[in-house]
Amino acid sequence: GAVPIAQKPNLRSMEFRPSSRFFFWWFVSCCFILGWIGSQTAKYPYVEIGQYASFFYFFYFWFIAPIVIYFENVFGPAHLPIGKLILQASNFLV
C-alpha cells in the first residue's frame, strides 16, 4: 500500500523513537479490540465500541503516524550527535 511510501522516518528502529513506540502499541490494541468486536453480536455496547475503535484505527494512519514521524524527524534523536552516528550506522547496515 501507500503507507510505507508516504511515511519516511529518519530512524527505522522504534528503539530510539519512544512516541512512535507508544502509538504503535495503541494501534495494536485497536486491532485487537476490532477483532474482538467482530466476534460479538450487533447490539448496544459493542456497536459503539466498534465505531470508536474503527475511528482510532483510521485516525492512526491518517493523522497520528504522519504527525509523529514528522516531529521525530524534525526534533528527534537523529539531530543529536549520537543520533547522527546511529543514523549513519543504520544506513551503513542496510
HTML snippet that shows the backbone in 3Dmol.js (N, CA, C, O; Angstrom):
<script src="https://3Dmol.org/build/3Dmol-min.js"></script>
<div id="view" style="width:600px;height:400px;position:relative"></div>
<script>
const pdb = `
ATOM      1  N   GLY A   1       0.764  -1.172   0.000  1.00  0.00           N
ATOM      2  CA  GLY A   1       0.000   0.000   0.000  1.00  0.00           C
ATOM      3  C   GLY A   1       0.827   1.269   0.000  1.00  0.00           C
ATOM      4  O   GLY A   1       2.044   1.261  -0.187  1.00  0.00           O
ATOM      5  N   ALA A   2       0.132   2.325   0.212  1.00  0.00           N
ATOM      6  CA  ALA A   2       0.713   3.661   0.152  1.00  0.00           C
ATOM      7  C   ALA A   2       1.326   4.093   1.475  1.00  0.00           C
ATOM      8  O   ALA A   2       2.062   5.079   1.515  1.00  0.00           O
ATOM      9  N   VAL A   3       1.042   3.377   2.560  1.00  0.00           N
ATOM     10  CA  VAL A   3       1.523   3.824   3.869  1.00  0.00           C
ATOM     11  C   VAL A   3       3.047   3.801   3.963  1.00  0.00           C
ATOM     12  O   VAL A   3       3.619   4.784   4.433  1.00  0.00           O
ATOM     13  N   PRO A   4       3.747   2.729   3.542  1.00  0.00           N
ATOM     14  CA  PRO A   4       5.210   2.790   3.627  1.00  0.00           C
ATOM     15  C   PRO A   4       5.818   3.854   2.726  1.00  0.00           C
ATOM     16  O   PRO A   4       6.881   4.389   3.040  1.00  0.00           O
ATOM     17  N   ILE A   5       5.172   4.167   1.622  1.00  0.00           N
ATOM     18  CA  ILE A   5       5.691   5.189   0.716  1.00  0.00           C
ATOM     19  C   ILE A   5       5.481   6.578   1.301  1.00  0.00           C
ATOM     20  O   ILE A   5       6.327   7.455   1.130  1.00  0.00           O
ATOM     21  N   ALA A   6       4.367   6.785   1.986  1.00  0.00           N
ATOM     22  CA  ALA A   6       4.016   8.112   2.490  1.00  0.00           C
ATOM     23  C   ALA A   6       4.793   8.497   3.741  1.00  0.00           C
ATOM     24  O   ALA A   6       4.938   9.685   4.028  1.00  0.00           O
ATOM     25  N   GLN A   7       5.294   7.524   4.487  1.00  0.00           N
ATOM     26  CA  GLN A   7       5.949   7.813   5.761  1.00  0.00           C
ATOM     27  C   GLN A   7       7.417   7.407   5.685  1.00  0.00           C
ATOM     28  O   GLN A   7       7.734   6.234   5.485  1.00  0.00           O
ATOM     29  N   LYS A   8       8.293   8.366   5.844  1.00  0.00           N
ATOM     30  CA  LYS A   8       9.730   8.110   5.760  1.00  0.00           C
ATOM     31  C   LYS A   8      10.431   8.596   7.029  1.00  0.00           C
ATOM     32  O   LYS A   8      10.926   9.722   7.051  1.00  0.00           O
ATOM     33  N   PRO A   9      10.488   7.779   8.084  1.00  0.00           N
ATOM     34  CA  PRO A   9      11.222   8.214   9.275  1.00  0.00           C
ATOM     35  C   PRO A   9      12.732   8.154   9.030  1.00  0.00           C
ATOM     36  O   PRO A   9      13.214   7.323   8.261  1.00  0.00           O
ATOM     37  N   ASN A  10      13.467   9.043   9.692  1.00  0.00           N
ATOM     38  CA  ASN A  10      14.925   9.020   9.572  1.00  0.00           C
ATOM     39  C   ASN A  10      15.510   7.780  10.228  1.00  0.00           C
ATOM     40  O   ASN A  10      16.442   7.176   9.696  1.00  0.00           O
ATOM     41  N   LEU A  11      14.978   7.402  11.365  1.00  0.00           N
ATOM     42  CA  LEU A  11      15.408   6.193  12.060  1.00  0.00           C
ATOM     43  C   LEU A  11      14.363   5.119  11.847  1.00  0.00           C
ATOM     44  O   LEU A  11      13.178   5.347  12.086  1.00  0.00           O
ATOM     45  N   ARG A  12      14.790   3.950  11.401  1.00  0.00           N
ATOM     46  CA  ARG A  12      13.824   2.882  11.141  1.00  0.00           C
ATOM     47  C   ARG A  12      13.409   2.172  12.420  1.00  0.00           C
ATOM     48  O   ARG A  12      12.245   1.800  12.569  1.00  0.00           O
ATOM     49  N   SER A  13      14.320   1.982  13.325  1.00  0.00           N
ATOM     50  CA  SER A  13      14.032   1.246  14.548  1.00  0.00           C
ATOM     51  C   SER A  13      13.218   2.092  15.511  1.00  0.00           C
ATOM     52  O   SER A  13      13.453   3.293  15.646  1.00  0.00           O
ATOM     53  N   MET A  14      12.257   1.461  16.181  1.00  0.00           N
ATOM     54  CA  MET A  14      11.467   2.178  17.183  1.00  0.00           C
ATOM     55  C   MET A  14      12.176   2.230  18.530  1.00  0.00           C
ATOM     56  O   MET A  14      11.645   2.786  19.492  1.00  0.00           O
ATOM     57  N   GLU A  15      13.356   1.660  18.602  1.00  0.00           N
ATOM     58  CA  GLU A  15      14.108   1.677  19.857  1.00  0.00           C
ATOM     59  C   GLU A  15      14.453   3.102  20.279  1.00  0.00           C
ATOM     60  O   GLU A  15      14.496   3.398  21.473  1.00  0.00           O
ATOM     61  N   PHE A  16      14.693   3.972  19.331  1.00  0.00           N
ATOM     62  CA  PHE A  16      15.065   5.353  19.626  1.00  0.00           C
ATOM     63  C   PHE A  16      13.927   6.328  19.347  1.00  0.00           C
ATOM     64  O   PHE A  16      14.144   7.539  19.301  1.00  0.00           O
ATOM     65  N   ARG A  17      12.726   5.811  19.163  1.00  0.00           N
ATOM     66  CA  ARG A  17      11.560   6.650  18.878  1.00  0.00           C
ATOM     67  C   ARG A  17      10.442   6.309  19.861  1.00  0.00           C
ATOM     68  O   ARG A  17       9.519   5.580  19.498  1.00  0.00           O
ATOM     69  N   PRO A  18      10.499   6.813  21.093  1.00  0.00           N
ATOM     70  CA  PRO A  18       9.531   6.395  22.119  1.00  0.00           C
ATOM     71  C   PRO A  18       8.094   6.785  21.812  1.00  0.00           C
ATOM     72  O   PRO A  18       7.178   6.036  22.151  1.00  0.00           O
ATOM     73  N   SER A  19       7.868   7.920  21.188  1.00  0.00           N
ATOM     74  CA  SER A  19       6.484   8.293  20.885  1.00  0.00           C
ATOM     75  C   SER A  19       5.899   7.363  19.819  1.00  0.00           C
ATOM     76  O   SER A  19       4.721   7.014  19.895  1.00  0.00           O
ATOM     77  N   SER A  20       6.690   6.959  18.838  1.00  0.00           N
ATOM     78  CA  SER A  20       6.205   6.002  17.843  1.00  0.00           C
ATOM     79  C   SER A  20       5.915   4.656  18.482  1.00  0.00           C
ATOM     80  O   SER A  20       4.961   3.971  18.114  1.00  0.00           O
ATOM     81  N   ARG A  21       6.750   4.289  19.441  1.00  0.00           N
ATOM     82  CA  ARG A  21       6.534   3.027  20.144  1.00  0.00           C
ATOM     83  C   ARG A  21       5.200   3.036  20.877  1.00  0.00           C
ATOM     84  O   ARG A  21       4.458   2.055  20.828  1.00  0.00           O
ATOM     85  N   PHE A  22       4.889   4.142  21.560  1.00  0.00           N
ATOM     86  CA  PHE A  22       3.622   4.262  22.282  1.00  0.00           C
ATOM     87  C   PHE A  22       2.442   4.155  21.324  1.00  0.00           C
ATOM     88  O   PHE A  22       1.500   3.403  21.575  1.00  0.00           O
ATOM     89  N   PHE A  23       2.493   4.907  20.226  1.00  0.00           N
ATOM     90  CA  PHE A  23       1.372   4.900  19.292  1.00  0.00           C
ATOM     91  C   PHE A  23       1.275   3.588  18.525  1.00  0.00           C
ATOM     92  O   PHE A  23       0.184   3.208  18.099  1.00  0.00           O
ATOM     93  N   PHE A  24       2.394   2.887  18.339  1.00  0.00           N
ATOM     94  CA  PHE A  24       2.330   1.564  17.720  1.00  0.00           C
ATOM     95  C   PHE A  24       1.524   0.615  18.588  1.00  0.00           C
ATOM     96  O   PHE A  24       0.666  -0.106  18.079  1.00  0.00           O
ATOM     97  N   TRP A  25       1.784   0.600  19.899  1.00  0.00           N
ATOM     98  CA  TRP A  25       1.030  -0.295  20.782  1.00  0.00           C
ATOM     99  C   TRP A  25      -0.415   0.155  20.920  1.00  0.00           C
ATOM    100  O   TRP A  25      -1.299  -0.671  21.147  1.00  0.00           O
ATOM    101  N   TRP A  26      -0.667   1.443  20.787  1.00  0.00           N
ATOM    102  CA  TRP A  26      -2.034   1.947  20.761  1.00  0.00           C
ATOM    103  C   TRP A  26      -2.757   1.391  19.530  1.00  0.00           C
ATOM    104  O   TRP A  26      -3.915   0.985  19.625  1.00  0.00           O
ATOM    105  N   PHE A  27      -2.084   1.371  18.385  1.00  0.00           N
ATOM    106  CA  PHE A  27      -2.637   0.823  17.155  1.00  0.00           C
ATOM    107  C   PHE A  27      -2.888  -0.676  17.288  1.00  0.00           C
ATOM    108  O   PHE A  27      -3.930  -1.171  16.860  1.00  0.00           O
ATOM    109  N   VAL A  28      -1.944  -1.397  17.875  1.00  0.00           N
ATOM    110  CA  VAL A  28      -2.112  -2.841  18.064  1.00  0.00           C
ATOM    111  C   VAL A  28      -3.315  -3.126  18.951  1.00  0.00           C
ATOM    112  O   VAL A  28      -4.079  -4.053  18.683  1.00  0.00           O
ATOM    113  N   SER A  29      -3.488  -2.332  20.008  1.00  0.00           N
ATOM    114  CA  SER A  29      -4.653  -2.540  20.874  1.00  0.00           C
ATOM    115  C   SER A  29      -5.951  -2.262  20.116  1.00  0.00           C
ATOM    116  O   SER A  29      -6.947  -2.952  20.336  1.00  0.00           O
ATOM    117  N   CYS A  30      -5.960  -1.270  19.231  1.00  0.00           N
ATOM    118  CA  CYS A  30      -7.149  -1.022  18.396  1.00  0.00           C
ATOM    119  C   CYS A  30      -7.443  -2.231  17.509  1.00  0.00           C
ATOM    120  O   CYS A  30      -8.604  -2.591  17.314  1.00  0.00           O
ATOM    121  N   CYS A  31      -6.401  -2.854  16.974  1.00  0.00           N
ATOM    122  CA  CYS A  31      -6.601  -4.037  16.132  1.00  0.00           C
ATOM    123  C   CYS A  31      -7.198  -5.187  16.931  1.00  0.00           C
ATOM    124  O   CYS A  31      -8.101  -5.872  16.452  1.00  0.00           O
ATOM    125  N   PHE A  32      -6.700  -5.404  18.146  1.00  0.00           N
ATOM    126  CA  PHE A  32      -7.257  -6.466  18.987  1.00  0.00           C
ATOM    127  C   PHE A  32      -8.704  -6.169  19.366  1.00  0.00           C
ATOM    128  O   PHE A  32      -9.543  -7.069  19.366  1.00  0.00           O
ATOM    129  N   ILE A  33      -8.995  -4.925  19.686  1.00  0.00           N
ATOM    130  CA  ILE A  33     -10.375  -4.552  20.024  1.00  0.00           C
ATOM    131  C   ILE A  33     -11.291  -4.770  18.824  1.00  0.00           C
ATOM    132  O   ILE A  33     -12.399  -5.283  18.982  1.00  0.00           O
ATOM    133  N   LEU A  34     -10.845  -4.388  17.626  1.00  0.00           N
ATOM    134  CA  LEU A  34     -11.665  -4.602  16.433  1.00  0.00           C
ATOM    135  C   LEU A  34     -11.869  -6.089  16.152  1.00  0.00           C
ATOM    136  O   LEU A  34     -12.951  -6.492  15.725  1.00  0.00           O
ATOM    137  N   GLY A  35     -10.850  -6.902  16.385  1.00  0.00           N
ATOM    138  CA  GLY A  35     -11.008  -8.347  16.220  1.00  0.00           C
ATOM    139  C   GLY A  35     -11.999  -8.934  17.202  1.00  0.00           C
ATOM    140  O   GLY A  35     -12.805  -9.793  16.847  1.00  0.00           O
ATOM    141  N   TRP A  36     -11.937  -8.470  18.432  1.00  0.00           N
ATOM    142  CA  TRP A  36     -12.873  -8.944  19.452  1.00  0.00           C
ATOM    143  C   TRP A  36     -14.288  -8.469  19.148  1.00  0.00           C
ATOM    144  O   TRP A  36     -15.241  -9.237  19.279  1.00  0.00           O
ATOM    145  N   ILE A  37     -14.429  -7.213  18.743  1.00  0.00           N
ATOM    146  CA  ILE A  37     -15.750  -6.650  18.440  1.00  0.00           C
ATOM    147  C   ILE A  37     -16.392  -7.387  17.265  1.00  0.00           C
ATOM    148  O   ILE A  37     -17.610  -7.557  17.230  1.00  0.00           O
ATOM    149  N   GLY A  38     -15.580  -7.821  16.310  1.00  0.00           N
ATOM    150  CA  GLY A  38     -16.122  -8.543  15.159  1.00  0.00           C
ATOM    151  C   GLY A  38     -16.772  -9.859  15.528  1.00  0.00           C
ATOM    152  O   GLY A  38     -17.607 -10.364  14.779  1.00  0.00           O
ATOM    153  N   SER A  39     -16.407 -10.426  16.668  1.00  0.00           N
ATOM    154  CA  SER A  39     -17.000 -11.697  17.095  1.00  0.00           C
ATOM    155  C   SER A  39     -18.220 -11.515  17.997  1.00  0.00           C
ATOM    156  O   SER A  39     -18.830 -12.502  18.410  1.00  0.00           O
ATOM    157  N   GLN A  40     -18.582 -10.278  18.305  1.00  0.00           N
ATOM    158  CA  GLN A  40     -19.715 -10.005  19.195  1.00  0.00           C
ATOM    159  C   GLN A  40     -20.985  -9.748  18.390  1.00  0.00           C
ATOM    160  O   GLN A  40     -20.942  -9.484  17.189  1.00  0.00           O
ATOM    161  N   THR A  41     -22.109  -9.834  19.085  1.00  0.00           N
ATOM    162  CA  THR A  41     -23.385  -9.533  18.430  1.00  0.00           C
ATOM    163  C   THR A  41     -23.521  -8.028  18.228  1.00  0.00           C
ATOM    164  O   THR A  41     -22.900  -7.235  18.936  1.00  0.00           O
ATOM    165  N   ALA A  42     -24.336  -7.650  17.262  1.00  0.00           N
ATOM    166  CA  ALA A  42     -24.515  -6.227  16.943  1.00  0.00           C
ATOM    167  C   ALA A  42     -25.594  -5.638  17.843  1.00  0.00           C
ATOM    168  O   ALA A  42     -26.743  -5.478  17.429  1.00  0.00           O
ATOM    169  N   LYS A  43     -25.217  -5.319  19.070  1.00  0.00           N
ATOM    170  CA  LYS A  43     -26.143  -4.658  19.984  1.00  0.00           C
ATOM    171  C   LYS A  43     -25.417  -3.557  20.731  1.00  0.00           C
ATOM    172  O   LYS A  43     -24.251  -3.275  20.453  1.00  0.00           O
ATOM    173  N   TYR A  44     -26.102  -2.935  21.676  1.00  0.00           N
ATOM    174  CA  TYR A  44     -25.729  -1.643  22.257  1.00  0.00           C
ATOM    175  C   TYR A  44     -24.251  -1.411  22.551  1.00  0.00           C
ATOM    176  O   TYR A  44     -23.665  -0.576  21.862  1.00  0.00           O
ATOM    177  N   PRO A  45     -23.604  -2.050  23.483  1.00  0.00           N
ATOM    178  CA  PRO A  45     -22.249  -1.536  23.765  1.00  0.00           C
ATOM    179  C   PRO A  45     -21.244  -1.867  22.676  1.00  0.00           C
ATOM    180  O   PRO A  45     -20.280  -1.129  22.473  1.00  0.00           O
ATOM    181  N   TYR A  46     -21.464  -2.976  21.970  1.00  0.00           N
ATOM    182  CA  TYR A  46     -20.467  -3.431  21.008  1.00  0.00           C
ATOM    183  C   TYR A  46     -20.434  -2.576  19.742  1.00  0.00           C
ATOM    184  O   TYR A  46     -19.369  -2.378  19.158  1.00  0.00           O
ATOM    185  N   VAL A  47     -21.561  -2.082  19.323  1.00  0.00           N
ATOM    186  CA  VAL A  47     -21.595  -1.236  18.119  1.00  0.00           C
ATOM    187  C   VAL A  47     -20.820   0.056  18.359  1.00  0.00           C
ATOM    188  O   VAL A  47     -20.030   0.474  17.512  1.00  0.00           O
ATOM    189  N   GLU A  48     -21.043   0.686  19.505  1.00  0.00           N
ATOM    190  CA  GLU A  48     -20.341   1.937  19.812  1.00  0.00           C
ATOM    191  C   GLU A  48     -18.844   1.707  20.004  1.00  0.00           C
ATOM    192  O   GLU A  48     -18.028   2.509  19.550  1.00  0.00           O
ATOM    193  N   ILE A  49     -18.488   0.623  20.668  1.00  0.00           N
ATOM    194  CA  ILE A  49     -17.062   0.311  20.846  1.00  0.00           C
ATOM    195  C   ILE A  49     -16.416   0.086  19.484  1.00  0.00           C
ATOM    196  O   ILE A  49     -15.300   0.551  19.248  1.00  0.00           O
ATOM    197  N   GLY A  50     -17.095  -0.615  18.591  1.00  0.00           N
ATOM    198  CA  GLY A  50     -16.574  -0.842  17.246  1.00  0.00           C
ATOM    199  C   GLY A  50     -16.413   0.442  16.451  1.00  0.00           C
ATOM    200  O   GLY A  50     -15.452   0.596  15.697  1.00  0.00           O
ATOM    201  N   GLN A  51     -17.351   1.362  16.621  1.00  0.00           N
ATOM    202  CA  GLN A  51     -17.246   2.639  15.911  1.00  0.00           C
ATOM    203  C   GLN A  51     -16.061   3.455  16.417  1.00  0.00           C
ATOM    204  O   GLN A  51     -15.323   4.038  15.624  1.00  0.00           O
ATOM    205  N   TYR A  52     -15.878   3.496  17.734  1.00  0.00           N
ATOM    206  CA  TYR A  52     -14.730   4.228  18.287  1.00  0.00           C
ATOM    207  C   TYR A  52     -13.412   3.573  17.882  1.00  0.00           C
ATOM    208  O   TYR A  52     -12.463   4.264  17.513  1.00  0.00           O
ATOM    209  N   ALA A  53     -13.351   2.241  17.952  1.00  0.00           N
ATOM    210  CA  ALA A  53     -12.116   1.550  17.580  1.00  0.00           C
ATOM    211  C   ALA A  53     -11.806   1.746  16.097  1.00  0.00           C
ATOM    212  O   ALA A  53     -10.644   1.910  15.726  1.00  0.00           O
ATOM    213  N   SER A  54     -12.828   1.731  15.251  1.00  0.00           N
ATOM    214  CA  SER A  54     -12.615   1.976  13.816  1.00  0.00           C
ATOM    215  C   SER A  54     -12.115   3.392  13.567  1.00  0.00           C
ATOM    216  O   SER A  54     -11.228   3.613  12.744  1.00  0.00           O
ATOM    217  N   PHE A  55     -12.696   4.350  14.289  1.00  0.00           N
ATOM    218  CA  PHE A  55     -12.248   5.731  14.152  1.00  0.00           C
ATOM    219  C   PHE A  55     -10.777   5.854  14.527  1.00  0.00           C
ATOM    220  O   PHE A  55     -10.009   6.468  13.786  1.00  0.00           O
ATOM    221  N   PHE A  56     -10.363   5.280  15.665  1.00  0.00           N
ATOM    222  CA  PHE A  56      -8.970   5.382  16.099  1.00  0.00           C
ATOM    223  C   PHE A  56      -8.030   4.611  15.181  1.00  0.00           C
ATOM    224  O   PHE A  56      -6.878   5.006  15.006  1.00  0.00           O
ATOM    225  N   TYR A  57      -8.508   3.515  14.591  1.00  0.00           N
ATOM    226  CA  TYR A  57      -7.698   2.748  13.644  1.00  0.00           C
ATOM    227  C   TYR A  57      -7.310   3.622  12.447  1.00  0.00           C
ATOM    228  O   TYR A  57      -6.135   3.707  12.087  1.00  0.00           O
ATOM    229  N   PHE A  58      -8.296   4.264  11.840  1.00  0.00           N
ATOM    230  CA  PHE A  58      -8.012   5.098  10.674  1.00  0.00           C
ATOM    231  C   PHE A  58      -7.366   6.429  11.059  1.00  0.00           C
ATOM    232  O   PHE A  58      -6.594   6.989  10.281  1.00  0.00           O
ATOM    233  N   PHE A  59      -7.672   6.933  12.242  1.00  0.00           N
ATOM    234  CA  PHE A  59      -7.046   8.156  12.737  1.00  0.00           C
ATOM    235  C   PHE A  59      -5.542   7.963  12.885  1.00  0.00           C
ATOM    236  O   PHE A  59      -4.769   8.895  12.665  1.00  0.00           O
ATOM    237  N   TYR A  60      -5.127   6.751  13.259  1.00  0.00           N
ATOM    238  CA  TYR A  60      -3.698   6.452  13.371  1.00  0.00           C
ATOM    239  C   TYR A  60      -3.003   6.634  12.024  1.00  0.00           C
ATOM    240  O   TYR A  60      -1.969   7.298  11.956  1.00  0.00           O
ATOM    241  N   PHE A  61      -3.549   6.057  10.949  1.00  0.00           N
ATOM    242  CA  PHE A  61      -2.900   6.124   9.640  1.00  0.00           C
ATOM    243  C   PHE A  61      -2.973   7.501   9.012  1.00  0.00           C
ATOM    244  O   PHE A  61      -2.022   7.932   8.360  1.00  0.00           O
ATOM    245  N   TRP A  62      -4.075   8.195   9.193  1.00  0.00           N
ATOM    246  CA  TRP A  62      -4.263   9.481   8.514  1.00  0.00           C
ATOM    247  C   TRP A  62      -3.628  10.647   9.245  1.00  0.00           C
ATOM    248  O   TRP A  62      -3.187  11.605   8.609  1.00  0.00           O
ATOM    249  N   PHE A  63      -3.571  10.588  10.579  1.00  0.00           N
ATOM    250  CA  PHE A  63      -3.100  11.753  11.331  1.00  0.00           C
ATOM    251  C   PHE A  63      -1.942  11.446  12.275  1.00  0.00           C
ATOM    252  O   PHE A  63      -0.918  12.126  12.221  1.00  0.00           O
ATOM    253  N   ILE A  64      -2.074  10.458  13.122  1.00  0.00           N
ATOM    254  CA  ILE A  64      -1.091  10.217  14.182  1.00  0.00           C
ATOM    255  C   ILE A  64       0.271   9.840  13.608  1.00  0.00           C
ATOM    256  O   ILE A  64       1.268  10.498  13.908  1.00  0.00           O
ATOM    257  N   ALA A  65       0.330   8.794  12.788  1.00  0.00           N
ATOM    258  CA  ALA A  65       1.618   8.329  12.276  1.00  0.00           C
ATOM    259  C   ALA A  65       2.353   9.404  11.470  1.00  0.00           C
ATOM    260  O   ALA A  65       3.543   9.606  11.712  1.00  0.00           O
ATOM    261  N   PRO A  66       1.719  10.100  10.533  1.00  0.00           N
ATOM    262  CA  PRO A  66       2.466  11.141   9.810  1.00  0.00           C
ATOM    263  C   PRO A  66       2.938  12.287  10.704  1.00  0.00           C
ATOM    264  O   PRO A  66       4.043  12.797  10.523  1.00  0.00           O
ATOM    265  N   ILE A  67       2.113  12.693  11.661  1.00  0.00           N
ATOM    266  CA  ILE A  67       2.499  13.798  12.553  1.00  0.00           C
ATOM    267  C   ILE A  67       3.640  13.378  13.462  1.00  0.00           C
ATOM    268  O   ILE A  67       4.590  14.138  13.654  1.00  0.00           O
ATOM    269  N   VAL A  68       3.561  12.171  14.029  1.00  0.00           N
ATOM    270  CA  VAL A  68       4.622  11.696  14.922  1.00  0.00           C
ATOM    271  C   VAL A  68       5.929  11.545  14.153  1.00  0.00           C
ATOM    272  O   VAL A  68       6.983  11.939  14.652  1.00  0.00           O
ATOM    273  N   ILE A  69       5.879  10.986  12.958  1.00  0.00           N
ATOM    274  CA  ILE A  69       7.099  10.820  12.166  1.00  0.00           C
ATOM    275  C   ILE A  69       7.679  12.179  11.784  1.00  0.00           C
ATOM    276  O   ILE A  69       8.898  12.352  11.797  1.00  0.00           O
ATOM    277  N   TYR A  70       6.834  13.139  11.446  1.00  0.00           N
ATOM    278  CA  TYR A  70       7.326  14.479  11.126  1.00  0.00           C
ATOM    279  C   TYR A  70       8.055  15.083  12.324  1.00  0.00           C
ATOM    280  O   TYR A  70       9.171  15.585  12.184  1.00  0.00           O
ATOM    281  N   PHE A  71       7.424  15.036  13.511  1.00  0.00           N
ATOM    282  CA  PHE A  71       8.057  15.630  14.688  1.00  0.00           C
ATOM    283  C   PHE A  71       9.312  14.873  15.103  1.00  0.00           C
ATOM    284  O   PHE A  71      10.259  15.487  15.596  1.00  0.00           O
ATOM    285  N   GLU A  72       9.343  13.566  14.917  1.00  0.00           N
ATOM    286  CA  GLU A  72      10.563  12.823  15.229  1.00  0.00           C
ATOM    287  C   GLU A  72      11.671  13.133  14.235  1.00  0.00           C
ATOM    288  O   GLU A  72      12.842  13.158  14.612  1.00  0.00           O
ATOM    289  N   ASN A  73      11.330  13.367  12.980  1.00  0.00           N
ATOM    290  CA  ASN A  73      12.351  13.736  12.002  1.00  0.00           C
ATOM    291  C   ASN A  73      12.904  15.133  12.272  1.00  0.00           C
ATOM    292  O   ASN A  73      14.093  15.380  12.070  1.00  0.00           O
ATOM    293  N   VAL A  74      12.048  16.045  12.726  1.00  0.00           N
ATOM    294  CA  VAL A  74      12.477  17.421  12.958  1.00  0.00           C
ATOM    295  C   VAL A  74      13.167  17.575  14.305  1.00  0.00           C
ATOM    296  O   VAL A  74      14.221  18.204  14.393  1.00  0.00           O
ATOM    297  N   PHE A  75      12.578  17.002  15.363  1.00  0.00           N
ATOM    298  CA  PHE A  75      13.085  17.219  16.719  1.00  0.00           C
ATOM    299  C   PHE A  75      13.670  15.971  17.361  1.00  0.00           C
ATOM    300  O   PHE A  75      14.056  16.011  18.529  1.00  0.00           O
ATOM    301  N   GLY A  76      13.747  14.873  16.635  1.00  0.00           N
ATOM    302  CA  GLY A  76      14.122  13.591  17.221  1.00  0.00           C
ATOM    303  C   GLY A  76      15.606  13.437  17.472  1.00  0.00           C
ATOM    304  O   GLY A  76      16.379  14.376  17.281  1.00  0.00           O
ATOM    305  N   PRO A  77      16.003  12.241  17.903  1.00  0.00           N
ATOM    306  CA  PRO A  77      17.399  11.997  18.267  1.00  0.00           C
ATOM    307  C   PRO A  77      18.347  11.988  17.079  1.00  0.00           C
ATOM    308  O   PRO A  77      19.562  11.994  17.281  1.00  0.00           O
ATOM    309  N   ALA A  78      17.846  11.974  15.850  1.00  0.00           N
ATOM    310  CA  ALA A  78      18.737  11.983  14.686  1.00  0.00           C
ATOM    311  C   ALA A  78      19.486  13.302  14.557  1.00  0.00           C
ATOM    312  O   ALA A  78      20.490  13.372  13.848  1.00  0.00           O
ATOM    313  N   HIS A  79      19.009  14.358  15.234  1.00  0.00           N
ATOM    314  CA  HIS A  79      19.669  15.658  15.156  1.00  0.00           C
ATOM    315  C   HIS A  79      20.682  15.864  16.275  1.00  0.00           C
ATOM    316  O   HIS A  79      21.396  16.867  16.286  1.00  0.00           O
ATOM    317  N   LEU A  80      20.751  14.935  17.207  1.00  0.00           N
ATOM    318  CA  LEU A  80      21.768  14.986  18.252  1.00  0.00           C
ATOM    319  C   LEU A  80      23.027  14.308  17.732  1.00  0.00           C
ATOM    320  O   LEU A  80      22.944  13.509  16.799  1.00  0.00           O
ATOM    321  N   PRO A  81      24.193  14.603  18.308  1.00  0.00           N
ATOM    322  CA  PRO A  81      25.426  13.984  17.802  1.00  0.00           C
ATOM    323  C   PRO A  81      25.385  12.458  17.827  1.00  0.00           C
ATOM    324  O   PRO A  81      25.790  11.817  16.857  1.00  0.00           O
ATOM    325  N   ILE A  82      24.899  11.862  18.926  1.00  0.00           N
ATOM    326  CA  ILE A  82      24.836  10.399  18.985  1.00  0.00           C
ATOM    327  C   ILE A  82      23.782   9.878  18.019  1.00  0.00           C
ATOM    328  O   ILE A  82      23.932   8.790  17.463  1.00  0.00           O
ATOM    329  N   GLY A  83      22.718  10.644  17.818  1.00  0.00           N
ATOM    330  CA  GLY A  83      21.678  10.239  16.877  1.00  0.00           C
ATOM    331  C   GLY A  83      22.190  10.198  15.451  1.00  0.00           C
ATOM    332  O   GLY A  83      21.792   9.330  14.675  1.00  0.00           O
ATOM    333  N   LYS A  84      23.071  11.128  15.094  1.00  0.00           N
ATOM    334  CA  LYS A  84      23.644  11.124  13.746  1.00  0.00           C
ATOM    335  C   LYS A  84      24.530   9.900  13.542  1.00  0.00           C
ATOM    336  O   LYS A  84      24.553   9.319  12.456  1.00  0.00           O
ATOM    337  N   LEU A  85      25.258   9.510  14.587  1.00  0.00           N
ATOM    338  CA  LEU A  85      26.084   8.310  14.483  1.00  0.00           C
ATOM    339  C   LEU A  85      25.218   7.064  14.325  1.00  0.00           C
ATOM    340  O   LEU A  85      25.536   6.176  13.533  1.00  0.00           O
ATOM    341  N   ILE A  86      24.130   7.003  15.076  1.00  0.00           N
ATOM    342  CA  ILE A  86      23.223   5.856  14.966  1.00  0.00           C
ATOM    343  C   ILE A  86      22.594   5.818  13.586  1.00  0.00           C
ATOM    344  O   ILE A  86      22.460   4.748  12.993  1.00  0.00           O
ATOM    345  N   LEU A  87      22.209   6.969  13.073  1.00  0.00           N
ATOM    346  CA  LEU A  87      21.603   7.039  11.746  1.00  0.00           C
ATOM    347  C   LEU A  87      22.601   6.605  10.677  1.00  0.00           C
ATOM    348  O   LEU A  87      22.230   5.893   9.744  1.00  0.00           O
ATOM    349  N   GLN A  88      23.850   7.019  10.796  1.00  0.00           N
ATOM    350  CA  GLN A  88      24.865   6.611   9.832  1.00  0.00           C
ATOM    351  C   GLN A  88      25.109   5.110   9.910  1.00  0.00           C
ATOM    352  O   GLN A  88      25.273   4.451   8.884  1.00  0.00           O
ATOM    353  N   ALA A  89      25.132   4.568  11.125  1.00  0.00           N
ATOM    354  CA  ALA A  89      25.344   3.134  11.280  1.00  0.00           C
ATOM    355  C   ALA A  89      24.172   2.344  10.713  1.00  0.00           C
ATOM    356  O   ALA A  89      24.376   1.307  10.082  1.00  0.00           O
ATOM    357  N   SER A  90      22.954   2.818  10.927  1.00  0.00           N
ATOM    358  CA  SER A  90      21.792   2.090  10.406  1.00  0.00           C
ATOM    359  C   SER A  90      21.748   2.159   8.882  1.00  0.00           C
ATOM    360  O   SER A  90      21.333   1.193   8.243  1.00  0.00           O
ATOM    361  N   ASN A  91      22.160   3.264   8.290  1.00  0.00           N
ATOM    362  CA  ASN A  91      22.206   3.358   6.827  1.00  0.00           C
ATOM    363  C   ASN A  91      23.320   2.490   6.256  1.00  0.00           C
ATOM    364  O   ASN A  91      23.199   1.968   5.148  1.00  0.00           O
ATOM    365  N   PHE A  92      24.405   2.338   7.011  1.00  0.00           N
ATOM    366  CA  PHE A  92      25.512   1.508   6.565  1.00  0.00           C
ATOM    367  C   PHE A  92      25.112   0.035   6.554  1.00  0.00           C
ATOM    368  O   PHE A  92      25.514  -0.713   5.662  1.00  0.00           O
ATOM    369  N   LEU A  93      24.323  -0.381   7.542  1.00  0.00           N
ATOM    370  CA  LEU A  93      23.948  -1.784   7.660  1.00  0.00           C
ATOM    371  C   LEU A  93      22.897  -2.205   6.649  1.00  0.00           C
ATOM    372  O   LEU A  93      22.744  -3.395   6.372  1.00  0.00           O
ATOM    373  N   VAL A  94      22.173  -1.244   6.095  1.00  0.00           N
ATOM    374  CA  VAL A  94      21.085  -1.595   5.164  1.00  0.00           C
ATOM    375  C   VAL A  94      21.593  -1.744   3.768  1.00  0.00           C
ATOM    376  O   VAL A  94      20.818  -2.036   2.857  1.00  0.00           O
TER     377      VAL A  94
END
`;
const viewer = $3Dmol.createViewer("view");
viewer.addModel(pdb, "pdb");
viewer.setStyle({}, {cartoon: {color: "spectrum"}});
viewer.zoomTo();
viewer.render();
</script>
